[in-house]
């Protein structure tokens, strides 16, 4: 399923020293923080070949499944614009934040591959037409019953963050687990995936 979340792009520069804010470990309190919502969010699966009109954001479901046997192999493709404010040499840490769909009780870890990605070709319909992944590739494990999944993507950004360039990330899952993990998309409310960056000016 493919949808450009046209109204979802939200840039929010937050001062990390504000009351109630808490930095990740090893990020100094004077660091600047930027939270970016995806300008495009795409799910492609092997058992459900389909493509929706890019302008029809409501066609994206409220949650997509990664790593389940029933769902088959799948990828979650994300594009982030607006990261040109941060230069590679200034980047301290960056995280991809995902919200598991409510109601998942399993604590069984789900294995995913996280990487940079090439641009998704127009007309892509299923897993076989997924974009190419780019090195480095990170193996991550997530728990479906966690309130928030915080995936460290600093390694993926630090060597190739260029001014004005759209950032493309991809999560790939094999059909291994009984249930997998359901990730909220934000299409029907709730928290969409988002990128969190910390840097020193």
Helices and strands as residue ranges (DSSP letters): E 2-3, E 11-15, E 32-37, E 40-45, G 57-59, E 63-66, E 74-80, G 83-85, G 88-90, E 91-98, E 109-117, G 127-129, E 133-143, E 149-152, H 154-158, E 167-173, E 181-184, E 194-199
